[in-house]
Each structure stands twice: as structure tokens, then as C-alpha cells.
Amino acid sequence: MEDKQKEFGDIFEKHSDELFRHAFLRLSERERALELTQETFFKAWNHVSKEGAEEIRQWRSFLYRILNNLIIDEYRKHKTQSLDAMLSNEETSVMMEGELLRDETNELEAAIVRFDGAKALAALEQLGEQHKTVLMLRYLDGLSPREIAESLGESENTVSVRIHRGIKKLQQILKEEQPL
């Protein structure tokens, strides 16, 4: 049991920050994002305690799947916050700015840096939930298409197509908003 706790503690240390960041970017509420991140690890621990960890091949994907299900439940309970309200929230703006400028090699983050950040985030909000989710998981959270597929319960091909189409739609939206 002690080995299981240590292993789970290591998994928590490895993934908790990125899961929190993902929840915060999706929900725009620090406290709620923290609660869902904690609930994710609580559910994962309960699963491991009952079923064992042998069936979990990819912890990252497993944790993202739990978190995304919790976020979907959260969306069902509450209306999503508008982008204007999200950008007017000083805490959100400061954290998003820090997170989005963190790694300039990231394509989505680079697009946000290249364009006005508010416009890029508004363009991302214009995408359908499926495209927005896969783009955030891929470019903001750094998950591979395989990890995204496992966390969403979709095929890797479906995820790759959504990423490709989402990028095309995002480029089109940003291009239309740029003055000539």
C-alpha cells in the first residue's frame, strides 16, 4: 500500500500543474479549477484503490479523461462564462498571459503572441467545443494526438482530423479579423 501511495504521489507531482492549468483555461475560475483538479486525483485514487493501476497504460491520458468529464459536468451545471467576462477578470488575464507566453515554440501560443491575445482567444471561443477542446489539449497542454484520443475516448484519426480542421478554422477566423 505504501508503494502505491508513493507512486500516486509521484504521479500527482508530475501532472497536477498541467491539469490545473487546463481546468483554469477552460473554466476561468481559479478556485473551481483547483477543486476539479483535486477531484480528478481523488477519483483516480479511488479507481486505483478498487481496481488497481495495472490497467492504466497512460496516466496522463487517464487523468485528462477524468478532468474533461468533470469539466463537461461543470458546463452542464452552469452556463459558460462569456469571453468578455473572462478577459475582464484580472486574475484570468494575468494567468493566461503568463501561460500563453511560456513557450513560444507552441503553434497556438505563437499565434496568440503574434496577434492581439484577446482576438486570438476570441477566435478560439468561436470554434465549436470539439475543435476548441482538441486544440487546447494539443497546443496549450502539450498532449499528443494519441493521448488526446485516449482522454476523450475517440480514435486517434478523429482527433487528428479535428486538430487539422480546428487549425484551419482558427486561421480563417484570424485572417478575416486582420486589417488589410
C-alpha positions in Angstrom: 0.0 0.0 0.0 2.9 2.4 0.8 4.4 1.8 -2.6 1.1 2.6 -4.2 0.8 5.8 -2.3 4.3 6.9 -3.2 3.7 6.1 -6.9 0.5 8.0 -6.8 2.2 11.0 -5.1 4.8 11.0 -7.9 2.0 11.0 -10.5 0.3 13.9 -8.7 3.6 15.9 -8.7 4.1 15.2 -12.4 0.7 16.1 -13.6 -1.1 18.3 -11.1 0.1 21.7 -12.5 -0.8 21.0 -16.1 -4.2 19.6 -15.1 -4.9 22.7 -13.0 -3.8 25.0 -15.9 -6.1 23.1 -18.3 -9.0 23.4 -15.9 -8.3 27.1 -15.3 -8.2 27.9 -19.0 -11.4 26.0 -19.6 -13.3 27.4 -16.6 -11.7 30.8 -15.9 -12.2 30.3 -12.2 -9.1 29.6 -10.1 -10.9 28.0 -7.1 -13.2 25.8 -9.2 -10.2 24.7 -11.3 -8.4 23.8 -8.2 -11.4 21.9 -6.9 -11.8 19.9 -10.1 -8.1 19.1 -10.2 -8.3 17.8 -6.7 -11.4 15.8 -7.5 -9.6 14.3 -10.6 -6.9 12.9 -8.3 -9.5 11.8 -5.8 -11.4 9.8 -8.4 -8.2 8.4 -9.8 -7.1 7.3 -6.3 -10.5 5.6 -5.7 -10.1 3.8 -9.0 -6.6 2.6 -8.2 -7.7 1.6 -4.7 -10.5 -0.5 -6.1 -9.3 -1.7 -9.5 -5.5 -1.4 -9.3 -3.3 0.5 -11.5 -2.3 -2.3 -13.9 -5.0 -1.4 -16.5 -3.8 2.2 -16.7 -1.3 2.4 -19.6 -1.1 6.2 -19.8 -1.6 8.1 -16.6 -1.7 11.5 -18.3 -4.5 10.4 -20.6 -6.4 8.7 -17.8 -6.2 11.9 -15.7 -7.2 14.2 -18.5 -10.2 12.0 -19.3 -11.4 12.3 -15.7 -10.8 16.0 -15.7 -12.6 16.6 -19.0 -15.6 14.6 -17.8 -15.7 16.8 -14.7 -15.4 19.9 -16.8 -18.3 18.7 -19.0 -20.4 18.1 -15.9 -19.5 21.7 -14.7 -20.6 23.1 -18.1 -23.9 21.3 -17.7 -24.4 22.7 -14.2 -23.6 26.3 -15.1 -23.7 28.5 -18.2 -20.2 29.1 -19.6 -18.7 32.4 -18.8 -18.5 34.8 -21.8 -15.1 35.6 -23.2 -15.6 39.3 -22.4 -16.3 38.4 -18.7 -13.3 36.1 -18.7 -10.9 38.7 -20.2 -12.2 41.4 -17.8 -11.3 39.1 -14.9 -7.9 40.4 -13.9 -6.8 37.1 -12.4 -7.6 35.2 -15.5 -5.9 37.8 -17.8 -2.7 37.7 -15.7 -2.5 33.9 -15.6 -3.4 33.4 -19.2 -0.8 35.9 -20.3 1.8 34.1 -18.2 0.8 30.7 -19.5 0.4 31.7 -23.1 3.8 33.4 -23.3 5.5 30.5 -21.5 6.6 28.5 -24.6 6.9 30.4 -27.9 7.6 27.2 -29.9 4.0 26.2 -29.4 1.9 27.0 -32.5 -1.3 28.1 -30.8 0.6 30.1 -28.3 2.7 31.7 -31.0 -0.4 32.7 -32.9 -1.7 34.3 -29.7 1.5 36.2 -29.3 1.6 37.2 -33.0 -1.9 38.5 -32.9 -3.7 40.5 -30.3 -4.2 38.0 -27.4 -7.8 38.9 -26.9 -8.6 38.5 -30.6 -6.9 35.1 -30.7 -8.7 33.9 -27.6 -12.0 35.3 -29.0 -11.3 33.4 -32.3 -10.7 30.2 -30.2 -14.0 30.8 -28.5 -15.7 30.9 -31.9 -14.7 27.4 -32.6 -17.1 24.5 -31.8 -16.4 22.8 -28.5 -14.8 19.7 -30.2 -12.3 21.8 -32.1 -11.6 24.1 -29.2 -11.0 21.2 -26.8 -8.6 19.3 -29.0 -6.6 22.5 -29.8 -6.3 23.4 -26.2 -5.3 19.9 -25.2 -2.8 19.7 -28.1 -1.2 23.1 -28.1 -1.7 24.5 -24.6 -1.4 21.3 -22.6 1.0 19.6 -25.0 -0.8 16.2 -25.3 -0.1 14.0 -28.3 -3.0 13.1 -30.6 -2.8 9.6 -29.1 -3.1 11.0 -25.5 -6.0 13.2 -26.6 -7.8 10.3 -28.2 -7.4 8.2 -25.1 -8.6 11.0 -22.8 -11.6 11.8 -25.0 -12.5 8.2 -25.9 -12.1 9.0 -29.6 -9.9 7.4 -32.3 -6.5 9.0 -32.9 -7.6 9.6 -36.5 -10.7 11.5 -35.4 -8.6 13.7 -33.1 -6.0 14.4 -35.8 -8.8 15.5 -38.2 -10.3 17.8 -35.5 -6.9 19.3 -34.8 -6.3 19.9 -38.5 -9.8 21.3 -39.2 -9.7 23.4 -36.0 -6.4 25.0 -37.0 -7.8 25.8 -40.5 -10.9 27.4 -38.9 -8.8 29.3 -36.4 -6.5 30.6 -39.2 -9.6 31.6 -41.3 -11.1 33.5 -38.3 -7.9 35.3 -37.5 -7.3 36.1 -41.2 -10.8 37.6 -41.5 -10.2 39.8 -38.4 -6.8 41.1 -39.6 -7.0 44.5 -41.4 -5.6 44.6 -44.9 
